[in-house]
Each structure stands twice: as C-alpha cells, then as structure tokens.
Amino acid sequence: MTVEFALGGPADADRGAFEAGLPLLSGEPRETLMEGAGKSEHRGDLLLWMGRGSMAGIARLRPGKGLEEAADRVYGQVIRAAEGLHLHRLWNFVPSINDRGVEGLENYRAFCRGRSVAFEAALGRDFTRSLPAASAVGTAKEELTVVFLAGKEAPLHFENPLQVPAYEYPPEHGPRPPSFARATVVPRGDRVDAYISGTSSVMGHETVAPGDTPGQLECTIENLRQISRASGLGERLGSGRAPSRHFKVFLRSERDLDLASEALERQEMLAPGDAVSYLRADICRAALNVEIEVAVRGADRR
C-alpha cells in the first residue's frame, strides 16, 4: 500500500490516501509519503501504517476544550506510537490558525504550547535536540490534523544560519516557542531523504516584508537556499541529485498563485520532473502570505 496526501480529488484514509483539508489551487494532486505499507490500524486517535521499519500516521481531533489540550493529547499519542523509532517529519493543519481560541491565545500559539508540553513530558527538558522538520498551516476545517513519518534510521536535523531556531524564539511569539527543526535529513544507504520545513519570510525571528507577497517570496526563496546549503543539498535543494522532489506552496490568497509560480521559476528553484502543489491556506503569522515546504527523496550524497 502507498500512503499519500490526497491534495486534490478523492481520499480514502483506510486505503492510505488522506486529505490535507486545503483547497488545491494548481499542480500535483497527490504526494507519496510512504510505500510498501501494510494494512492500517487504529490506535487511540491515530490511524497508523507500518512498513519496512517505517511508520506513517494521521490523527484528526476536534479541539473541544481548546487547541492546547488537543495538541498535547495528539502529540503524546504520536510520541508513544513512534517509540523505538525516530520522528522524521510532521505536518500540522490547525483550525482558524490566526484566530483567538478558548484559551484567549491565538490558535497557533495555543497549539504550540500544547505541542511543546507534550514533547517535554515525553522526552525531557532537552527535547529540542530530537525535533524533526515540521510545518503548520491553517485550515477552515474544525479538526486539528496531525500527520507524521517515523523510521528506524537516525536522522540529522539542521538550522538556517540566518534564522533563530524556532524552538528558541523569544516570548513575544507566544508562551512556548514552535517545536521543529528547519530541516531533517534521513540516511538511506548511499542516498538521503530530506524534509525542508514550512519556510517563510522570517529573518532572525522577525517577519520580513509583512503583507508584501513579492518581498516575502524573495526572502522565502533565500531561506530555502540557506537551509539547502546547511543540510548538504547544495544550492538548489538537491536539484539534479534526487529522482523525486515535491514542493508544496501554501498561499493565503489565490490571487498570489501566478506570483509564486513565477518566482520559483525565475529563481531557478524548480527542475523538470519536480512535483509542485499550490494550496490555499492561512499561514502561522497573520502578516505572512506564503510558506513553502519541500520533500527531497533519494538524493545522492556528495
């Protein structure tokens, strides 16, 4: 069985195809997460697939008492399910991400606090050393959705030298900082898989070009170049070195679709054969209009 995001078209979670809950504006309607998976199984709020030393899982949970509690609950289950493995990648789809929730916090900040509390409770005070790549974007759906990949291979985590690590953000960004690494690289023999976290227009810890999509695209693409170099993928995210690359571009406004696609072409980030999916989503900071993540699979080591 192949486990995949159904970014457009029909989804059947029990058969390994689950929707992200975001409108597909253009591009590739599917993204493969894991191949060779066995039959799915339910464990608490999680739907899990196992295969060849790897695990994929998804949870959907209505916030109920709030996103902090929901994130704490889901992440506790994810960490327990992946015991004995290493977390490689996490995706988060947060309801009304920029609104204030029942806790009085912006929903993203409440989610971040619950996620951080769960990691610390399970892994101790040094949990930031184990944080993998991740992304968090807003969804109009009412459920918090968390998707993860884990495996037996010990990954390497990397940071962008032009950015403060997200887990070290100052308190102005919320009571608990976001819990993720900027990139995670997973060894696969003489090749690697690399997961670039949701990347946006942030330098240091501050938003660059708030509300200005062209300016944000320039900064975002520069950040992608920086984390590409830092994680050993060269200047252009392993272009020419990997048989599979998938870009997901999250846009706050559909009107920015042409701007985003033209910027990626102009900056030579894309290569023939790359998959690109453009999705409508709110971004974790209200002043941000765009976020880009990349999955690079099977890149040769150089």
C-alpha positions in Angstrom: 0.0 0.0 0.0 1.1 3.6 -0.7 0.4 6.2 2.0 -0.1 9.6 0.5 -1.6 13.1 0.8 -4.7 13.4 -1.4 -4.2 17.1 -2.1 -7.0 17.1 -4.7 -9.6 14.6 -5.7 -10.9 11.6 -3.7 -9.4 10.4 -0.4 -9.8 7.1 1.5 -7.8 7.2 4.7 -8.2 3.4 5.3 -6.6 2.8 1.9 -3.7 5.2 2.7 -5.0 8.3 0.9 -5.9 11.1 3.2 -6.8 14.8 2.5 -4.9 17.7 4.0 -8.2 19.7 4.2 -6.9 22.5 2.0 -8.1 23.7 -1.5 -5.7 22.7 -4.3 -5.2 25.8 -6.5 -2.9 24.2 -9.1 -0.4 21.5 -9.6 0.1 17.9 -8.4 -2.9 16.4 -6.6 -1.0 13.7 -4.7 2.1 13.4 -2.6 3.6 10.0 -1.7 4.7 9.7 2.0 5.4 6.0 2.3 5.4 3.0 0.1 5.1 -0.7 1.0 2.8 0.0 3.9 0.7 -2.8 5.5 -2.9 -2.6 6.4 -3.9 0.4 8.6 -4.7 0.1 12.3 -6.4 2.4 14.7 -4.6 3.3 18.0 -6.4 5.9 20.1 -6.9 8.9 17.9 -4.3 7.7 15.4 -4.6 5.8 12.2 -1.3 4.1 11.6 0.6 2.2 8.8 3.7 0.2 9.3 6.2 -1.0 6.6 9.9 -1.9 6.3 11.0 -0.2 9.5 8.9 2.9 8.9 5.6 4.3 10.3 3.2 6.8 9.0 0.2 8.1 10.9 -2.6 10.6 11.0 -4.9 12.0 13.7 -7.9 14.2 13.4 -9.3 15.7 16.6 -11.9 18.4 17.3 -10.3 20.8 19.8 -13.1 20.6 22.3 -11.6 22.4 25.3 -9.0 24.1 23.1 -6.1 23.6 20.8 -3.5 23.4 23.6 -5.2 20.4 25.1 -5.8 18.8 21.7 -2.2 19.3 20.6 -0.9 17.9 23.9 -3.2 14.9 23.6 -2.3 14.1 19.9 1.4 14.6 20.3 1.5 12.4 23.4 0.0 9.7 21.3 2.3 10.3 18.3 5.4 10.1 20.5 4.2 6.9 22.2 3.2 5.3 18.8 6.7 6.1 17.5 8.5 4.7 20.5 11.6 2.8 19.3 11.7 4.8 16.1 12.8 8.3 15.2 10.4 11.0 14.1 11.3 12.2 10.6 8.6 14.7 9.6 5.4 16.2 11.0 2.6 18.1 9.3 0.0 20.1 11.2 -3.2 21.6 10.0 -4.6 24.0 12.6 -8.2 25.2 12.6 -8.5 29.0 12.2 -4.8 29.4 12.9 -4.8 33.2 13.3 -8.0 33.5 15.4 -8.2 33.5 19.2 -9.4 30.4 20.8 -11.0 29.4 24.1 -7.7 29.8 25.9 -7.6 33.5 24.9 -4.4 32.8 22.8 -4.1 32.9 19.1 -4.8 29.4 18.0 -1.3 28.8 16.6 0.2 29.9 19.9 -2.1 27.6 21.9 -1.2 24.7 19.6 2.5 25.5 20.0 2.2 25.4 23.8 0.4 22.1 23.8 2.9 20.5 21.3 5.8 21.7 23.4 4.4 20.5 26.6 3.9 17.0 25.1 7.4 16.8 23.8 8.9 17.9 27.1 6.8 15.5 29.1 7.8 12.6 26.9 11.4 13.5 26.1 12.6 15.7 28.9 14.0 19.2 29.0 16.4 18.6 26.2 13.6 17.6 23.8 14.6 20.2 21.2 17.6 18.0 20.2 15.1 15.5 18.8 12.7 17.8 17.0 12.3 16.9 13.3 11.2 19.1 10.4 7.6 20.2 10.5 5.0 22.7 9.1 1.8 24.2 10.5 -0.7 26.0 8.3 -4.3 27.0 8.9 -7.4 25.1 7.7 -11.0 26.0 7.6 -12.0 22.6 8.9 -12.8 22.2 12.6 -10.4 19.4 13.3 -6.8 19.6 14.3 -5.0 17.3 11.9 -1.5 15.9 12.6 0.4 13.7 10.1 3.8 12.1 10.8 6.5 9.9 9.4 8.9 7.9 11.6 11.5 5.3 11.0 14.4 3.3 12.3 17.0 5.5 10.7 18.5 8.1 13.0 18.1 11.5 11.3 20.1 14.6 11.3 18.5 18.0 12.0 19.6 21.3 10.6 19.0 25.0 11.1 19.1 28.1 8.8 22.1 30.3 9.9 20.0 33.4 9.0 17.2 32.4 11.4 16.9 31.9 15.1 15.9 28.2 15.6 12.1 28.2 16.0 12.4 26.4 19.4 14.5 29.4 20.7 12.1 32.2 19.6 11.6 34.9 22.3 8.4 35.1 24.3 6.9 37.8 22.0 6.0 34.9 19.7 4.0 33.1 22.4 4.3 31.4 25.8 6.0 28.4 24.2 8.0 28.6 21.0 7.3 26.4 18.0 8.8 22.9 18.2 10.5 21.9 15.0 13.8 21.9 13.1 14.3 23.8 9.9 15.3 20.6 8.0 15.7 16.9 8.7 17.9 14.5 6.6 17.3 10.8 6.8 20.2 8.5 5.6 19.1 5.7 3.2 22.3 3.8 2.4 24.3 5.9 -0.1 21.4 8.3 -0.5 19.3 10.5 1.7 15.7 11.8 2.1 15.5 15.4 3.1 12.5 17.2 4.5 12.5 21.0 4.5 10.1 22.5 7.0 7.5 25.1 6.1 9.7 28.1 5.2 8.5 31.7 5.1 9.7 35.3 5.2 11.4 35.4 8.5 15.0 36.5 9.3 16.3 36.1 12.8 12.9 35.7 14.4 11.2 38.7 12.8 8.8 38.8 9.8 10.3 40.3 6.7 8.1 42.3 4.2 4.8 41.9 6.2 1.8 41.8 3.8 4.1 42.1 0.8 3.9 38.9 -1.2 6.7 39.7 -3.8 9.0 40.7 -1.0 8.1 37.6 1.1 8.7 35.3 -1.9 12.2 36.7 -2.3 13.0 36.2 1.4 11.4 32.8 1.5 13.4 31.5 -1.5 16.6 32.9 0.0 15.8 31.0 3.2 15.3 27.8 1.1 18.7 28.3 -0.4 20.3 28.8 3.0 18.8 25.7 4.6 19.6 23.7 1.4 23.3 24.6 1.9 23.2 23.9 5.6 21.7 20.5 5.2 24.1 19.4 2.5 21.8 19.6 -0.5 23.8 22.2 -2.4 22.5 25.5 -3.8 19.1 24.3 -5.1 17.7 21.6 -2.8 19.3 18.7 -4.4 18.3 19.6 -7.9 19.9 17.1 -10.3 20.8 14.8 -7.4 17.4 13.3 -6.5 14.8 11.3 -8.5 11.9 12.9 -6.6 11.3 16.4 -5.3 7.9 17.7 -4.2 7.2 21.4 -3.4 4.1 22.4 -1.5 3.4 26.1 -1.7 0.8 27.5 0.7 -0.8 30.8 -0.2 -3.1 33.0 1.9 -4.7 34.3 -1.3 -5.4 32.6 -4.6 -4.5 35.9 -6.3 -0.8 35.2 -5.5 -0.7 32.0 -7.5 1.0 33.5 -10.5 3.4 35.5 -8.4 4.5 32.4 -6.6 4.9 30.2 -9.6 6.8 32.9 -11.5 9.2 33.5 -8.5 10.1 29.8 -8.3 10.8 29.7 -12.0 12.7 33.0 -12.0 14.9 31.9 -9.1 15.5 28.5 -10.7 14.3 26.5 -7.8 12.3 24.1 -10.0 13.7 21.5 -12.4 12.0 19.3 -15.0 10.2 16.4 -13.3 9.6 18.2 -10.0 6.1 18.0 -8.5 4.6 21.2 -7.2 1.3 21.6 -5.4 -0.2 25.1 -4.7 -2.6 25.1 -1.8 -4.8 27.8 -0.3 -4.0 28.1 3.4 -3.6 30.7 6.2 0.0 31.0 7.4 1.1 30.8 11.1 1.7 34.6 11.3 -1.1 36.9 10.2 1.4 39.1 8.3 2.7 36.2 6.2 1.2 35.4 2.8 3.3 32.4 1.7 5.0 29.3 3.0 6.9 26.7 1.1 8.0 23.2 2.1 10.0 20.6 0.1 10.4 16.9 0.3 13.6 15.6 -1.5 13.8 11.8 -1.8 16.6 9.6 -2.8 19.3 12.3 -3.2 22.8 11.1 -3.7 25.5 12.0 -1.2 28.2 14.4 -2.5 
